[in-house]
Amino acid sequence: MIDQAAARLLMTIAETPGGKIAGSVLDDFYPRQGKQLMQTNLLAPLGNTFAAPLDLDHGDEPLPLIWSGEHGCFGYYNPAAVWITVPLESLTMFSVNMPVLLARMLAQLEVVGGAEPLALVPDAVWEIGNVRLPGRSKPVPLWVARRLSDPDCWSAFVAATRLRPAPGLRIVLSTTPTSRLQKQMFEGHEIISIGDVADHAAGIAVDPALLAARITNGSPQTDVPIAVSADGGSVTVRGKRYTFTGQKHRAIIRHLHDAWKNGEPECLTEAVLEAAECANSVNTLTKAFSGRKDWQEFIKVEGGRCWIQC
């Protein structure tokens, strides 16, 4: 097991280029957390570094390390000609062991078929497969990504989504903190920081119930007049929340919300119904939303056109 401090450190390291950290940094600043991550194989040795401890007496310059046959280790002589041993672990770079991280992260989730994660973007985006979540009748596609706040990684992620479009809803678990994620939802993807849905008693393992609740309720957004969950099932308009379970209802809402976000909110009603794959006999939104009227509180219909008003 790792504690929350070690879990936070691991997520921080995962956000660095290459997901690496020097052993000397672990020794000096995170000795307890580093030990946990190494013991659980979440951090694996990457290779020796050429950076030695800084010489604070000589302008913060790295000191050259030498091998001492007498002491049987690497080290250096300080200005007083006293031998200083540098621990082996301090000479080593450690990197996040992604296969182990993914396995521990998904330990409590039921992955349908049990396929191995597939790297869609090398060292950045992995396709996990479909997962079953409490309260949902169908499995949901799941990806894991890191460094989504980095422009290059974000561009690579977007390119991957275009090659493999989301089939209505896709969950993306990210090592990136919520505060650094894109504020607007992205084309059928619910991007969630791992720390927000982790089981605190199990380190970095994602809690299925928390994840399911997050998908149902959508991402918290207080700075926009309307927020729609990635699957269109939850709509919040100026603080009032509406929920929709029908697939066609969700498709209509997503279509109108995308148009609203793009600055061209008015859509041909016929085109909206066609995009939602409504039957030929359903030629109005009233028929499409048969049985409920609350949609009229935020969707306006007039002259063969419809749009979200908020």
C-alpha positions as CSV (number, residue, x, y, z in Angstrom):
1,M,0.0,0.0,0.0
2,I,1.0,3.6,-0.5
3,D,-0.4,6.6,1.4
4,Q,-1.9,9.7,0.0
5,A,1.3,11.6,0.1
6,A,3.1,9.0,-2.0
7,A,0.1,8.9,-4.4
8,R,0.3,12.6,-4.9
9,L,4.0,12.4,-5.5
10,L,3.5,9.7,-8.0
11,M,0.9,11.7,-10.0
12,T,3.3,14.7,-9.9
13,I,6.2,12.6,-11.3
14,A,3.8,11.2,-14.0
15,E,3.3,14.7,-15.2
16,T,6.9,15.4,-15.8
17,P,8.5,14.8,-19.3
18,G,9.4,11.2,-19.4
19,G,7.8,10.6,-16.0
20,K,11.2,10.7,-14.3
21,I,12.7,11.8,-11.0
22,A,16.3,11.6,-9.7
23,G,17.0,9.4,-6.7
24,S,18.8,12.3,-5.0
25,V,15.6,14.3,-5.1
26,L,13.7,11.4,-3.5
27,D,16.4,11.1,-0.8
28,D,16.6,14.8,0.0
29,F,12.9,15.7,-0.2
30,Y,10.6,12.6,-0.3
31,P,12.5,9.8,1.5
32,R,9.4,8.1,3.0
33,Q,7.2,8.5,-0.1
34,G,10.0,7.5,-2.4
35,K,10.6,4.3,-0.4
36,Q,7.0,3.3,-0.7
37,L,6.9,3.9,-4.5
38,M,10.1,1.9,-5.0
39,Q,9.0,-1.0,-2.7
40,T,5.7,-1.3,-4.7
41,N,7.6,-1.1,-8.0
42,L,5.6,2.0,-9.0
43,L,9.0,3.7,-9.5
44,A,11.6,1.7,-11.4
45,P,15.3,2.4,-11.8
46,L,16.0,3.9,-15.2
47,G,19.7,4.2,-15.2
48,N,22.6,6.1,-13.6
49,T,22.8,9.9,-13.5
50,F,25.8,12.0,-14.0
51,A,24.5,14.7,-11.6
52,A,26.1,14.5,-8.2
53,P,24.9,16.4,-5.1
54,L,25.5,20.2,-5.4
55,D,28.5,21.7,-3.8
56,L,26.9,24.6,-1.8
57,D,30.4,25.9,-1.0
58,H,31.4,26.4,-4.6
59,G,28.6,28.1,-6.4
60,D,26.1,25.2,-6.5
61,E,28.1,23.4,-9.1
62,P,27.7,19.6,-9.5
63,L,30.6,17.7,-8.0
64,P,32.3,15.1,-10.1
65,L,31.8,11.6,-8.7
66,I,34.7,9.1,-8.6
67,W,34.8,5.4,-7.8
68,S,36.7,4.5,-4.6
69,G,38.2,1.1,-4.6
70,E,38.9,1.6,-0.9
71,H,35.3,2.3,0.0
72,G,33.8,0.2,-2.8
73,C,31.4,3.0,-3.9
74,F,31.0,6.2,-5.7
75,G,31.5,9.5,-4.0
76,Y,33.6,12.6,-3.8
77,Y,36.0,14.5,-1.5
78,N,34.7,17.6,0.2
79,P,36.9,20.7,0.6
80,A,38.3,19.3,3.8
81,A,39.5,16.2,1.8
82,V,37.0,14.0,3.6
83,W,35.5,11.2,1.6
84,I,31.7,11.5,1.1
85,T,29.8,8.4,0.0
86,V,26.9,9.0,-2.4
87,P,24.3,6.2,-1.9
88,L,23.7,4.1,-5.0
89,E,20.0,5.0,-5.1
90,S,21.0,8.7,-5.2
91,L,22.8,8.0,-8.5
92,T,19.8,6.5,-10.2
93,M,17.0,8.0,-12.2
94,F,13.6,6.5,-11.5
95,S,10.7,6.5,-13.8
96,V,7.0,5.8,-13.4
97,N,6.4,2.1,-14.1
98,M,3.3,2.6,-16.2
99,P,2.2,-1.1,-16.5
100,V,2.3,-1.3,-12.7
101,L,0.6,2.1,-12.3
102,L,-2.2,1.1,-14.7
103,A,-2.7,-2.3,-13.0
104,R,-3.0,-0.7,-9.6
105,M,-5.2,2.1,-10.8
106,L,-7.7,-0.3,-12.4
107,A,-7.5,-2.9,-9.7
108,Q,-11.1,-2.3,-8.5
109,L,-12.6,-1.8,-12.0
110,E,-14.1,-4.6,-14.1
111,V,-12.5,-4.4,-17.5
112,V,-14.6,-6.4,-20.0
113,G,-12.5,-9.0,-21.8
114,G,-9.4,-8.3,-19.7
115,A,-7.3,-7.1,-22.7
116,E,-3.9,-5.5,-22.1
117,P,-3.7,-1.7,-22.3
118,L,-2.9,-0.4,-25.8
119,A,-0.6,2.6,-26.2
120,L,-2.4,5.0,-28.6
121,V,0.2,7.7,-28.1
122,P,3.6,6.5,-26.9
123,D,4.1,7.1,-23.2
124,A,1.0,9.4,-23.1
125,V,-2.4,7.8,-23.9
126,W,-3.5,4.2,-23.4
127,E,-6.7,2.5,-24.4
128,I,-7.9,0.2,-21.6
129,G,-11.1,-1.2,-23.0
130,N,-14.6,-1.2,-21.7
131,V,-15.4,-1.1,-18.0
132,R,-18.5,-1.9,-16.1
133,L,-19.7,0.7,-13.6
134,P,-22.4,0.6,-10.9
135,G,-25.8,1.8,-12.2
136,R,-24.9,1.7,-15.9
137,S,-26.4,-1.0,-18.1
138,K,-23.7,-0.9,-20.7
139,P,-19.9,-0.9,-20.3
140,V,-18.1,2.4,-20.9
141,P,-14.9,2.8,-23.0
142,L,-11.9,3.9,-20.9
143,W,-8.7,5.6,-21.7
144,V,-5.8,6.7,-19.4
145,A,-3.7,9.7,-20.3
146,R,-0.9,11.8,-18.7
147,R,0.4,15.3,-19.2
148,L,-2.8,16.6,-20.8
149,S,-1.9,20.1,-19.7
150,D,1.1,20.0,-22.1
151,P,0.2,21.4,-25.5
152,D,2.0,18.7,-27.4
153,C,0.4,15.9,-25.4
154,W,-3.0,17.5,-25.7
155,S,-2.6,17.8,-29.5
156,A,-1.6,14.1,-29.6
157,F,-4.6,13.2,-27.5
158,V,-7.0,15.1,-29.8
159,A,-5.5,13.4,-32.8
160,A,-6.0,10.0,-31.2
161,T,-9.7,10.9,-30.5
162,R,-10.2,11.8,-34.2
163,L,-8.8,8.5,-35.3
164,R,-10.9,6.6,-32.7
165,P,-14.0,8.8,-32.1
166,A,-15.9,8.4,-28.8
167,P,-19.0,6.1,-29.2
168,G,-21.3,8.4,-27.3
169,L,-19.2,8.5,-24.1
170,R,-15.6,7.8,-23.3
171,I,-14.0,8.1,-19.9
172,V,-10.4,9.5,-19.8
173,L,-8.6,9.1,-16.5
174,S,-5.7,11.5,-16.3
175,T,-2.7,12.0,-14.0
176,T,-3.2,15.8,-14.7
177,P,-4.7,17.6,-11.7
178,T,-8.2,19.0,-12.3
179,S,-7.0,22.6,-12.0
180,R,-4.8,22.1,-15.0
181,L,-7.3,20.2,-17.2
182,Q,-9.2,21.8,-20.0
183,K,-12.2,23.6,-18.5
184,Q,-14.6,22.8,-21.4
185,M,-15.7,19.2,-22.0
186,F,-14.4,17.7,-25.2
187,E,-16.4,15.8,-27.8
188,G,-18.0,13.0,-25.8
189,H,-15.1,12.6,-23.5
190,E,-15.3,12.9,-19.7
191,I,-11.8,13.7,-18.6
192,I,-11.3,13.1,-14.9
193,S,-8.2,13.5,-12.7
194,I,-7.4,10.2,-11.1
195,G,-7.0,11.9,-7.7
196,D,-10.7,12.9,-7.8
197,V,-12.0,9.4,-8.0
198,A,-9.4,7.4,-6.2
199,D,-10.2,5.2,-3.2
200,H,-8.2,7.0,-0.5
201,A,-7.9,3.8,1.5
202,A,-6.3,2.1,-1.5
203,G,-3.8,4.6,-2.7
204,I,-4.3,5.1,-6.5
205,A,-7.0,2.5,-7.1
206,V,-10.0,4.1,-8.8
207,D,-13.3,3.7,-6.8
208,P,-16.0,2.4,-9.3
209,A,-18.8,4.0,-7.3
210,L,-17.1,7.4,-7.2
211,L,-16.3,7.1,-10.9
212,A,-19.9,6.2,-11.8
213,A,-21.2,9.1,-9.7
214,R,-18.8,11.5,-11.4
215,I,-20.0,10.4,-14.8
216,T,-23.7,10.7,-13.8
217,N,-23.3,14.2,-12.3
218,G,-20.8,15.5,-14.8
219,S,-17.8,17.7,-14.1
220,P,-18.3,20.6,-11.8
221,Q,-18.4,23.9,-13.8
222,T,-19.4,27.0,-12.1
223,D,-18.1,29.6,-14.6
224,V,-20.4,28.7,-17.5
225,P,-24.2,29.2,-17.8
226,I,-24.7,25.7,-19.1
227,A,-22.7,22.5,-18.5
228,V,-23.4,19.1,-20.2
229,S,-21.9,15.8,-19.2
230,A,-19.9,14.1,-21.9
231,D,-22.8,11.6,-22.6
232,G,-25.5,14.3,-22.5
233,G,-27.2,12.6,-19.6
234,S,-26.7,15.5,-17.2
235,V,-27.4,19.2,-18.0
236,T,-27.0,22.1,-15.6
237,V,-28.5,25.4,-16.7
238,R,-27.7,28.3,-14.4
239,G,-27.6,26.0,-11.4
240,K,-30.6,23.8,-12.2
241,R,-29.8,20.3,-13.1
242,Y,-31.7,18.0,-15.5
243,T,-31.1,14.4,-16.2
244,F,-31.9,12.4,-19.3
245,T,-31.6,8.6,-19.7
246,G,-32.8,8.1,-23.3
247,Q,-30.1,7.7,-25.9
248,K,-31.8,9.9,-28.4
249,H,-32.5,12.6,-25.8
250,R,-28.8,12.7,-24.9
251,A,-27.8,12.9,-28.6
252,I,-30.1,15.9,-29.2
253,I,-28.7,17.7,-26.2
254,R,-25.1,17.0,-27.1
255,H,-25.7,18.2,-30.7
256,L,-27.4,21.5,-29.5
257,H,-24.7,22.0,-26.8
258,D,-21.9,21.6,-29.3
259,A,-23.6,24.2,-31.6
260,W,-23.9,26.6,-28.6
261,K,-20.3,26.2,-27.7
262,N,-19.2,26.8,-31.3
263,G,-21.1,30.2,-31.3
264,E,-23.7,29.1,-33.8
265,P,-26.5,27.9,-31.6
266,E,-29.4,27.8,-34.0
267,C,-29.8,24.4,-35.7
268,L,-32.3,23.0,-38.2
269,T,-34.6,20.9,-36.1
270,E,-34.7,18.3,-38.9
271,A,-30.9,18.1,-38.9
272,V,-30.8,17.7,-35.1
273,L,-33.4,14.8,-35.2
274,E,-31.5,13.1,-38.0
275,A,-28.2,13.4,-36.1
276,A,-29.9,11.8,-33.1
277,E,-31.2,9.0,-35.4
278,C,-34.8,9.5,-34.5
279,A,-37.4,7.6,-36.4
280,N,-38.8,9.1,-39.6
281,S,-42.2,9.6,-37.9
282,V,-40.6,11.8,-35.2
283,N,-40.4,15.2,-36.9
284,T,-40.6,17.5,-33.8
285,L,-38.7,17.8,-30.6
286,T,-42.0,17.5,-28.7
287,K,-42.4,13.9,-30.1
288,A,-38.7,13.2,-29.5
289,F,-39.0,14.2,-25.9
290,S,-42.4,12.5,-25.5
291,G,-43.5,12.2,-21.9
292,R,-41.6,15.2,-20.5
293,K,-41.7,19.0,-20.9
294,D,-38.7,20.2,-18.8
295,W,-36.5,20.3,-21.9
296,Q,-38.5,23.3,-23.0
297,E,-37.0,25.3,-20.1
298,F,-33.7,25.5,-21.9
299,I,-34.4,24.5,-25.5
300,K,-36.2,27.0,-27.8
301,V,-38.0,25.8,-30.9
302,E,-39.2,28.3,-33.6
303,G,-39.7,28.3,-37.3
304,G,-38.2,24.9,-38.0
305,R,-35.1,25.7,-36.0
306,C,-34.1,25.0,-32.4
307,W,-31.3,26.1,-30.0
308,I,-30.3,26.2,-26.4
309,Q,-31.1,29.3,-24.5
310,C,-29.6,30.0,-21.2
